[in-house]
């Protein structure tokens, strides 16, 4: 996961997941245009292991995040770019993970690219809603099994809420669920579906460290992690009588 090389950025002429479009419309008598991306809706799952009192997250390399960091470094003076790379290393240390990255493009110096850790994020277990014959709960159940290795009945998934993500670009909807699991539910190591190019590491965050983890800006994470940890603190933590360290 931490070794990225042979980077080659090319135009995206077609995709199974994204379709760029432009809409023209009138708003209050003013003609306007807006570019947007048509994509799939998604599901995410906050997983809490009741055996070890920890949250189960996934960690993976996100090319979009990595390229955003690369674009940011390109516009920085050399000294600032070095600090950005140091910041990526600090994020890895803050999450108590040993991550070393190497990156290079053919014919280019590897120093022009940030370390691979710049593209790694901590996220809820999640997946696209691309199976019309399955309910959202069934899709979420499959993702929990594939990514994290827990076999949980769809009926045990509790719907937290749904919301629009990327409203300026995609406007897609994500539905968030909560699942309680135990060590008895663990049937595999998880890691995602290799046939779909997934390379996922399962990460456990102890309940008493959850809010410190959520608010630590050095740890790259999605908004779903922060929101779901707050939701758990407000709705579920009294049940376990354990501080979430707010």
C-alpha positions as CSV (number, residue, x, y, z in Angstrom):
1,X,0.0,0.0,0.0
2,X,2.9,2.4,0.8
3,X,4.8,1.9,-2.5
4,X,3.5,4.0,-5.4
5,X,5.5,4.3,-8.6
6,X,5.2,4.7,-12.4
7,X,2.7,7.5,-12.1
8,X,1.2,8.6,-15.4
9,X,-1.6,11.1,-15.4
10,X,-3.8,11.0,-18.6
11,X,-7.2,12.4,-19.6
12,X,-10.3,10.4,-18.6
13,X,-12.3,9.8,-21.7
14,X,-14.7,7.3,-20.3
15,X,-15.4,5.7,-17.0
16,X,-17.7,3.2,-15.4
17,X,-18.0,5.4,-12.3
18,X,-17.9,9.0,-13.3
19,X,-19.6,11.0,-16.1
20,X,-18.8,14.7,-16.4
21,X,-21.8,16.9,-17.6
22,X,-22.7,20.5,-17.9
23,X,-26.2,21.9,-17.1
24,X,-27.6,25.2,-18.3
25,X,-30.5,26.7,-16.4
26,X,-32.2,30.0,-15.4
27,X,-32.4,31.0,-11.8
28,X,-34.5,34.0,-10.9
29,X,-34.2,35.2,-14.5
30,X,-30.4,34.8,-14.6
31,X,-28.9,32.4,-17.1
32,X,-26.4,30.1,-15.4
33,X,-24.2,27.0,-16.1
34,X,-22.7,24.4,-13.8
35,X,-20.4,21.5,-14.4
36,X,-21.1,18.4,-12.4
37,X,-20.2,14.7,-12.2
38,X,-22.8,11.9,-12.4
39,X,-21.8,9.1,-10.1
40,X,-23.2,6.3,-7.9
41,X,-24.8,6.8,-4.5
42,X,-23.1,4.9,-1.7
43,X,-23.4,3.3,1.7
44,X,-21.1,3.5,4.8
45,X,-21.0,1.5,8.0
46,X,-19.8,2.5,11.5
47,X,-18.7,-0.9,12.9
48,X,-18.3,-1.3,16.7
49,X,-16.8,-4.5,18.0
50,X,-18.4,-5.3,21.4
51,X,-15.8,-7.9,22.3
52,X,-12.9,-5.5,22.3
53,X,-14.8,-2.2,22.6
54,X,-13.2,-0.7,19.5
55,X,-14.3,0.8,16.2
56,X,-13.4,-1.0,13.0
57,X,-12.2,1.3,10.2
58,X,-10.5,0.8,6.9
59,X,-7.3,2.4,5.6
60,X,-6.5,2.7,2.0
61,X,-4.6,4.7,-0.7
62,X,-6.8,7.2,-2.5
63,X,-5.4,8.4,-5.8
64,X,-7.6,11.5,-5.8
65,X,-6.2,12.6,-2.4
66,X,-2.7,11.8,-3.5
67,X,-3.0,13.9,-6.6
68,X,-4.5,16.8,-4.7
69,X,-1.5,16.7,-2.5
70,X,0.7,16.6,-5.5
71,X,-1.0,19.6,-7.1
72,X,-0.6,21.5,-3.8
73,X,3.1,20.7,-3.5
74,X,3.7,21.9,-7.1
75,X,2.5,25.4,-6.2
76,X,4.6,25.6,-3.0
77,X,8.2,26.9,-2.8
78,X,10.7,24.0,-2.2
79,X,11.0,24.6,1.5
80,X,7.2,24.5,1.9
81,X,6.9,21.4,-0.1
82,X,9.4,19.7,2.2
83,X,7.2,20.6,5.1
84,X,4.1,19.1,3.4
85,X,6.0,15.9,3.0
86,X,7.1,16.0,6.6
87,X,3.4,16.6,7.6
88,X,2.4,13.4,5.8
89,X,4.9,11.5,7.8
90,X,3.6,13.0,11.0
91,X,0.1,11.9,10.1
92,X,1.3,8.3,9.8
93,X,3.1,8.6,13.2
94,X,0.0,10.1,14.9
95,X,-2.0,7.0,13.8
96,X,0.7,4.7,15.2
97,X,1.3,3.2,11.8
98,X,4.7,2.5,10.2
99,X,4.3,3.8,6.7
100,X,7.1,4.4,4.2
101,X,6.4,5.7,0.7
102,X,8.3,5.7,-2.5
103,X,7.0,7.3,-5.7
104,X,8.3,8.0,-9.1
105,X,7.3,8.7,-12.6
106,X,9.2,7.4,-15.6
107,X,11.8,10.0,-16.6
108,X,11.1,12.1,-13.5
109,X,12.8,12.4,-10.2
110,X,11.0,10.7,-7.3
111,X,11.5,13.9,-5.3
112,X,8.8,15.6,-7.4
113,X,6.2,13.4,-5.9
114,X,4.9,13.3,-2.3
115,X,5.3,10.1,-0.3
116,X,2.6,7.5,-0.7
117,X,1.3,8.3,2.8
118,X,0.0,11.6,1.4
119,X,-2.8,9.6,-0.3
120,X,-3.7,7.3,2.6
121,X,-6.9,8.0,4.5
122,X,-8.9,6.4,7.3
123,X,-12.5,5.8,6.5
124,X,-15.7,4.0,7.4
125,X,-16.3,0.7,5.6
126,X,-18.2,1.8,2.5
127,X,-19.2,0.9,-1.0
128,X,-21.1,2.0,-4.1
129,X,-24.8,1.5,-4.6
130,X,-24.4,-0.3,-8.0
131,X,-26.5,-3.5,-7.5
132,X,-30.2,-2.6,-8.2
133,X,-31.4,-6.0,-7.1
134,X,-30.1,-5.5,-3.5
135,X,-31.3,-3.3,-0.7
136,X,-29.0,-0.7,0.9
137,X,-28.8,-2.9,3.9
138,X,-27.7,-5.9,1.8
139,X,-25.1,-3.8,0.0
140,X,-23.8,-2.6,3.3
141,X,-23.6,-6.1,4.7
142,X,-21.6,-7.2,1.7
143,X,-19.1,-4.4,2.2
144,X,-18.7,-5.2,5.9
145,X,-17.9,-8.8,4.9
146,X,-15.5,-8.0,2.0
147,X,-13.7,-5.1,3.5
148,X,-13.6,-6.0,7.2
149,X,-14.3,-9.7,7.4
150,X,-17.4,-9.6,9.7
151,X,-20.5,-11.6,8.7
152,X,-23.4,-9.6,10.0
153,X,-27.1,-10.1,9.0
154,X,-28.6,-7.2,7.1
155,X,-31.4,-7.1,9.6
156,X,-28.8,-6.1,12.3
157,X,-27.8,-3.0,10.5
158,X,-29.2,0.2,12.1
159,X,-29.7,3.1,9.7
160,X,-28.2,6.3,11.2
161,X,-29.0,8.8,8.4
162,X,-28.4,9.8,4.8
163,X,-26.8,12.9,3.4
164,X,-25.6,14.5,0.2
165,X,-21.8,14.4,-0.3
166,X,-19.8,16.5,-2.7
167,X,-22.7,18.8,-3.4
168,X,-20.7,21.1,-5.6
169,X,-19.5,18.4,-7.9
170,X,-21.5,15.1,-7.6
171,X,-24.5,15.6,-5.3
172,X,-24.5,11.9,-4.6
173,X,-26.3,10.5,-1.6
174,X,-24.6,8.4,1.1
175,X,-26.6,6.3,3.6
176,X,-24.8,5.6,6.8
177,X,-25.5,2.5,9.0
178,X,-24.3,1.2,12.4
179,X,-23.4,-2.4,13.0
180,X,-22.4,-4.1,16.2
181,X,-20.1,-7.1,15.8
182,X,-18.2,-9.4,18.0
183,X,-15.1,-11.5,17.5
184,X,-17.5,-14.4,16.8
185,X,-18.7,-12.6,13.7
186,X,-15.2,-12.4,12.2
187,X,-14.9,-14.9,9.4
188,X,-12.0,-13.5,7.5
189,X,-9.2,-10.9,7.5
190,X,-11.1,-8.6,5.2
191,X,-9.1,-6.4,2.9
192,X,-11.6,-5.8,0.1
193,X,-12.1,-7.5,-3.3
194,X,-8.7,-7.9,-5.1
195,X,-10.5,-8.5,-8.4
196,X,-11.9,-5.0,-8.1
197,X,-8.4,-3.6,-7.4
198,X,-9.1,-3.0,-3.7
199,X,-6.2,-3.0,-1.3
200,X,-7.6,-2.3,2.2
201,X,-6.1,-2.5,5.7
202,X,-8.5,-3.0,8.6
203,X,-7.8,-0.6,11.5
204,X,-9.1,-0.8,15.0
205,X,-9.6,2.4,17.1
206,X,-10.3,1.8,20.9
207,X,-13.5,3.4,22.1
208,X,-11.7,5.5,24.7
209,X,-9.5,7.0,22.0
210,X,-12.2,7.6,19.5
211,X,-12.8,11.4,19.9
212,X,-9.1,12.1,20.2
213,X,-8.7,10.2,16.9
214,X,-11.6,12.1,15.3
215,X,-10.3,15.6,16.1
216,X,-6.6,15.0,15.4
217,X,-6.1,16.9,12.2
218,X,-2.8,15.1,11.6
219,X,-4.7,11.9,10.9
220,X,-6.2,12.0,7.4
221,X,-9.8,10.8,7.6
222,X,-13.2,11.3,6.0
223,X,-16.0,13.4,7.5
224,X,-18.0,10.2,7.9
225,X,-15.5,9.0,10.6
226,X,-15.8,12.2,12.6
227,X,-19.6,12.4,12.3
228,X,-20.2,8.8,13.2
229,X,-17.9,8.9,16.2
230,X,-19.9,11.9,17.5
231,X,-23.1,10.1,16.8
232,X,-21.9,7.1,18.8
233,X,-20.8,9.3,21.7
234,X,-24.2,11.0,21.8
235,X,-26.4,7.9,21.3
236,X,-24.5,4.7,22.2
237,X,-21.7,5.4,24.6
238,X,-23.9,5.6,27.7
239,X,-24.9,2.0,27.0
240,X,-21.3,0.9,27.4
241,X,-20.5,3.3,30.3
242,X,-17.1,4.0,28.8
243,X,-15.7,7.4,28.1
244,X,-15.1,8.3,24.5
245,X,-12.5,10.8,25.7
246,X,-14.2,14.0,24.6
